[in-house]
Amino acid sequence: MERTLERSSQALLEAGEAPEEHGGRGQGPDPEHPLERIRGLSNQVRLVLLEMIHRAGSGHIGSSLSCADIVSVLKFDQMNWDAGRSRADSDVFVLSKGHAVPAWYAALVVDGDLDPGYVGTLRTLDSPLQGHPDRGRLDLVDVSTGALGQGLSISLGRAQAKRLKEQDSHVYCVLGDGEVQEGQIWEAVMYAGVRQISNVVVFVDHNRSQSDGLLDEVMPIHPLGDKFRSFLWHVQEIDGHSHPAIRDAVVNARRHTSQPSMIIAHTRKGHLGEGRVLLNGSHGGSLSEDEFDEAVGYLRAAM
């Protein structure tokens, strides 16, 4: 299995610059990071997260891939976040759908924040790369998550603290759409709208699938946008695999200073690229060697 790590690492090098040269981004669009470059970086993220999960033999491939573009735009272009950050000045990232954390780990590797040697340790005992984000093991995680429904409440607490301390920064939170079925989400949504907590930007990774099946079969949540609007949120709906759409939505959300912002990102679980979905969009699972090799080849060709 060691050969696969070498292959993905080589793909990163062949894609262009060394990871440490691209660094995290600040607030607003950066002309030094054109959208074409973000596309390349997001494919590198997919390569690394596939490597992690394949070597672990288990993990949430579909959920990680569906939010990989969201994570990539935030990490490489929009968030004021880096490994040596000052907590007072930097943004906060909360991956409330914590089972998709391979996407965040992979972005850290691609950006040079995390040693690639850890790629083979996902979900192993005592590894900093647990199956859900664990701040006690990895300080590159802002918030430990995994119990679905709690990340939004934590995000609002962090955002309120920043407002009280007059810190000019934002909290970014990514929810799963199945997670939105949790009652605690709606308590937090109601509170944020009434309190006008406008320095929080929330994504719903709307891939229409959850662990037990299709979202509409388990517990429909539509009309989702109207529900958030009724709780006094600013709502945008976008293609969650379009980097321009994600970037524009984040910029627009930050400019909207009278309400909390919700970005409903329509995605596909297992999304590799246009028309390419792994494992038929399943929630979890593992790839055969042939499936893994085909996916790696597809991503390397796209880079």
C-alpha positions as CSV (number, residue, x, y, z in Angstrom):
1,M,0.0,0.0,0.0
2,E,3.0,2.3,0.5
3,R,3.3,2.8,-3.3
4,T,-0.1,4.7,-3.3
5,L,1.2,7.3,-0.9
6,E,4.2,7.9,-3.1
7,R,1.9,8.1,-6.2
8,S,-0.3,10.8,-4.6
9,S,2.6,12.7,-3.3
10,Q,4.2,12.7,-6.7
11,A,0.9,14.0,-8.1
12,L,1.0,16.9,-5.7
13,L,4.5,17.8,-6.9
14,E,3.6,17.5,-10.6
15,A,0.6,19.7,-10.1
16,G,2.8,22.8,-9.6
17,E,4.1,24.6,-6.6
18,A,5.1,23.0,-3.3
19,P,2.3,23.0,-0.7
20,E,4.0,25.5,1.6
21,E,4.1,28.1,-1.1
22,H,0.4,28.6,-1.4
23,G,-0.4,29.4,2.2
24,G,-3.8,30.2,3.7
25,R,-5.8,33.1,2.4
26,G,-7.2,36.3,3.9
27,Q,-10.5,38.0,3.7
28,G,-12.0,38.5,0.2
29,P,-10.9,37.4,-3.2
30,D,-7.1,37.2,-3.8
31,P,-5.9,38.0,-7.3
32,E,-2.9,35.9,-6.7
33,H,-5.1,32.8,-6.5
34,P,-7.1,32.6,-9.7
35,L,-10.0,30.2,-9.8
36,E,-8.1,27.8,-12.1
37,R,-5.5,27.4,-9.3
38,I,-8.2,26.7,-6.7
39,R,-9.6,24.0,-9.0
40,G,-6.1,22.4,-9.1
41,L,-5.8,22.6,-5.3
42,S,-9.2,21.1,-4.8
43,N,-8.2,18.1,-6.9
44,Q,-5.1,17.7,-4.8
45,V,-7.4,17.7,-1.7
46,R,-9.4,14.9,-3.3
47,L,-6.3,12.9,-4.1
48,V,-5.0,13.1,-0.5
49,L,-8.4,12.4,1.2
50,L,-8.8,9.4,-1.1
51,E,-5.4,8.2,-0.1
52,M,-6.1,8.6,3.6
53,I,-9.4,6.7,3.5
54,H,-8.1,4.0,1.1
55,R,-5.1,3.3,3.4
56,A,-7.3,3.3,6.5
57,G,-9.7,0.8,4.8
58,S,-12.7,2.8,6.0
59,G,-14.1,6.3,6.2
60,H,-16.7,8.6,4.8
61,I,-15.6,9.0,1.2
62,G,-18.9,10.3,-0.1
63,S,-19.4,13.0,2.6
64,S,-15.8,14.1,2.4
65,L,-15.9,14.5,-1.4
66,S,-19.2,16.4,-1.4
67,C,-17.7,19.2,0.7
68,A,-14.2,19.2,-0.7
69,D,-14.8,22.2,-2.9
70,I,-16.4,24.2,-0.1
71,V,-13.4,23.4,2.2
72,S,-10.9,24.2,-0.6
73,V,-12.4,27.7,-1.4
74,L,-12.4,28.5,2.3
75,K,-9.0,27.2,3.1
76,F,-7.1,28.4,0.1
77,D,-8.9,31.6,-0.8
78,Q,-11.4,33.0,1.6
79,M,-10.6,32.4,5.3
80,N,-8.1,34.4,7.3
81,W,-6.6,31.2,8.7
82,D,-3.2,29.7,8.9
83,A,-1.3,27.2,11.2
84,G,0.5,29.9,13.1
85,R,-2.7,32.0,13.6
86,S,-3.4,34.4,16.4
87,R,-6.8,33.3,17.7
88,A,-7.8,36.9,18.4
89,D,-7.3,37.9,14.7
90,S,-8.1,34.8,12.7
91,D,-11.3,33.2,11.4
92,V,-12.6,30.0,13.0
93,F,-13.5,26.9,11.0
94,V,-16.1,24.5,12.4
95,L,-16.7,21.3,10.5
96,S,-20.0,20.4,12.2
97,K,-20.4,17.3,9.9
98,G,-17.3,15.9,11.6
99,H,-17.3,12.6,9.8
100,A,-16.1,14.5,6.6
101,V,-12.9,15.6,8.3
102,P,-10.6,13.9,5.8
103,A,-11.4,16.9,3.5
104,W,-10.0,19.2,6.2
105,Y,-7.0,17.0,6.9
106,A,-6.2,16.8,3.2
107,A,-6.5,20.6,2.8
108,L,-4.0,21.0,5.7
109,V,-1.6,18.6,3.9
110,V,-1.9,20.3,0.5
111,D,-1.4,23.7,2.2
112,G,1.8,22.6,4.0
113,D,0.3,22.8,7.5
114,L,0.3,19.1,8.1
115,D,3.1,16.6,7.5
116,P,2.2,14.2,4.7
117,G,3.6,11.4,6.8
118,Y,0.4,11.4,8.7
119,V,-1.6,10.5,5.6
120,G,-1.4,6.8,6.4
121,T,-2.5,7.2,10.0
122,L,-6.2,8.1,9.6
123,R,-8.5,6.5,12.2
124,T,-5.6,4.6,13.9
125,L,-5.1,4.6,17.7
126,D,-3.3,7.6,19.1
127,S,-3.1,9.3,15.6
128,P,-3.8,13.0,15.5
129,L,-6.0,12.2,12.5
130,Q,-9.0,10.7,14.2
131,G,-12.2,9.8,12.3
132,H,-13.8,12.9,13.7
133,P,-12.0,16.2,14.4
134,D,-10.3,16.1,17.8
135,R,-8.7,19.3,19.0
136,G,-7.1,17.5,21.9
137,R,-5.0,15.5,19.4
138,L,-4.5,18.1,16.6
139,D,-4.4,21.9,17.3
140,L,-5.0,22.5,13.5
141,V,-8.6,21.7,14.4
142,D,-10.5,24.7,15.8
143,V,-13.4,22.7,17.3
144,S,-13.9,19.0,18.2
145,T,-17.0,17.8,16.4
146,G,-18.8,14.6,15.6
147,A,-22.0,14.6,17.6
148,L,-24.2,16.0,14.8
149,G,-26.2,19.1,15.5
150,Q,-23.8,20.7,17.9
151,G,-21.4,22.6,15.6
152,L,-23.7,25.4,14.8
153,S,-24.3,26.2,18.5
154,I,-20.5,26.2,19.1
155,S,-20.0,28.4,16.0
156,L,-22.5,31.0,17.4
157,G,-20.8,31.0,20.7
158,R,-17.4,31.7,19.1
159,A,-19.0,34.4,16.9
160,Q,-20.7,36.1,19.8
161,A,-17.4,36.1,21.7
162,K,-15.6,37.7,18.8
163,R,-18.3,40.4,18.6
164,L,-18.0,41.1,22.4
165,K,-14.2,41.4,22.1
166,E,-14.6,43.6,19.0
167,Q,-12.5,41.1,16.9
168,D,-12.9,41.7,13.2
169,S,-13.1,38.1,12.1
170,H,-15.6,35.4,11.1
171,V,-16.7,31.9,12.0
172,Y,-17.3,29.5,9.2
173,C,-19.4,26.4,9.8
174,V,-20.2,23.5,7.5
175,L,-23.4,21.5,8.3
176,G,-24.6,18.3,6.6
177,D,-28.1,18.4,5.3
178,G,-29.1,15.3,7.3
179,E,-27.7,17.1,10.4
180,V,-30.3,19.8,9.8
181,Q,-32.9,17.3,11.0
182,E,-31.5,17.8,14.5
183,G,-33.6,19.9,16.9
184,Q,-30.6,21.7,18.3
185,I,-29.9,23.2,14.9
186,W,-33.2,25.0,14.9
187,E,-32.7,26.3,18.4
188,A,-29.4,27.8,17.2
189,V,-30.9,29.1,14.0
190,M,-33.7,30.9,15.9
191,Y,-31.2,32.4,18.3
192,A,-28.8,33.7,15.6
193,G,-31.5,35.4,13.6
194,V,-33.0,37.2,16.6
195,R,-29.5,38.3,17.8
196,Q,-28.4,39.2,14.3
197,I,-25.1,37.3,14.6
198,S,-23.8,38.5,11.3
199,N,-20.1,37.3,11.7
200,V,-21.1,33.7,11.2
201,V,-21.2,32.1,7.7
202,V,-22.8,28.7,7.5
203,F,-22.8,26.2,4.7
204,V,-25.3,23.4,4.3
205,D,-23.7,20.6,2.3
206,H,-26.9,19.7,0.6
207,N,-26.1,16.3,-1.0
208,R,-29.5,14.9,-0.3
209,S,-28.2,11.7,1.3
210,Q,-27.4,10.6,4.8
211,S,-26.3,7.4,6.6
212,D,-29.7,5.7,6.6
213,G,-30.6,6.6,3.0
214,L,-31.9,9.4,0.9
215,L,-32.8,12.6,2.8
216,D,-36.3,12.8,1.5
217,E,-37.0,9.2,2.5
218,V,-35.7,9.6,6.1
219,M,-36.9,13.1,7.0
220,P,-37.6,15.8,4.3
221,I,-36.3,19.3,5.2
222,H,-37.7,21.3,2.2
223,P,-38.3,24.1,1.6
224,L,-34.9,24.7,3.3
225,G,-34.2,28.2,2.1
226,D,-37.7,29.5,3.1
227,K,-37.3,28.0,6.6
228,F,-34.0,29.8,7.2
229,R,-35.4,33.0,5.9
230,S,-38.3,32.7,8.3
231,F,-35.8,32.7,11.1
232,L,-34.3,36.0,9.8
233,W,-31.3,34.6,8.0
234,H,-29.7,35.9,4.8
235,V,-29.9,32.9,2.4
236,Q,-28.1,32.0,-0.8
237,E,-28.4,28.9,-2.8
238,I,-25.5,27.8,-5.1
239,D,-23.8,25.0,-6.9
240,G,-21.6,23.6,-4.2
241,H,-19.0,22.3,-6.7
242,S,-18.6,25.6,-8.5
243,H,-15.6,27.5,-7.1
244,P,-16.8,30.9,-8.5
245,A,-20.2,30.4,-7.0
246,I,-18.8,29.4,-3.6
247,R,-16.3,32.3,-3.6
248,D,-18.9,34.9,-4.6
249,A,-21.4,33.6,-2.0
250,V,-18.8,33.9,0.8
251,V,-17.9,37.4,-0.3
252,N,-21.5,38.4,-0.4
253,A,-22.2,36.8,3.0
254,R,-19.4,38.9,4.6
255,R,-20.8,42.1,3.1
256,H,-24.2,41.3,4.6
257,T,-23.8,42.7,8.1
258,S,-27.3,42.8,9.4
259,Q,-28.1,39.0,9.5
260,P,-26.4,35.7,9.9
261,S,-25.7,34.1,6.5
262,M,-26.7,30.6,5.3
263,I,-25.3,29.2,2.0
264,I,-27.2,26.2,0.8
265,A,-24.6,24.4,-1.4
266,H,-26.2,21.8,-3.7
267,T,-23.7,19.0,-4.0
268,R,-23.3,15.3,-5.0
269,K,-22.0,12.8,-2.5
270,G,-18.9,11.2,-3.8
271,H,-18.3,14.0,-6.3
272,L,-14.9,13.6,-8.1
273,G,-15.6,15.9,-11.1
274,E,-18.1,16.7,-13.7
275,G,-20.2,13.5,-14.2
276,R,-17.9,11.4,-12.0
277,V,-19.2,10.0,-8.6
278,L,-17.6,7.4,-6.5
279,L,-19.4,4.4,-5.0
280,N,-22.6,5.5,-6.5
281,G,-22.8,8.4,-4.0
282,S,-22.9,6.2,-0.9
283,H,-22.3,7.7,2.5
284,G,-19.2,5.6,3.4
285,G,-17.5,2.5,2.1
286,S,-14.1,1.6,0.7
287,L,-12.6,1.5,-2.8
288,S,-11.1,-1.6,-4.4
289,E,-7.6,-1.2,-5.8
290,D,-9.0,-0.9,-9.3
291,E,-11.5,1.8,-8.2
292,F,-8.8,3.7,-6.3
293,D,-6.4,3.6,-9.2
294,E,-9.1,4.8,-11.6
295,A,-10.0,7.7,-9.3
296,V,-6.4,8.7,-8.9
297,G,-5.8,8.6,-12.6
298,Y,-8.9,10.7,-13.3
299,L,-7.8,13.4,-10.8
300,R,-4.2,13.5,-12.0
301,A,-5.4,13.9,-15.6
302,A,-7.7,16.8,-14.4
303,M,-4.7,18.6,-12.8
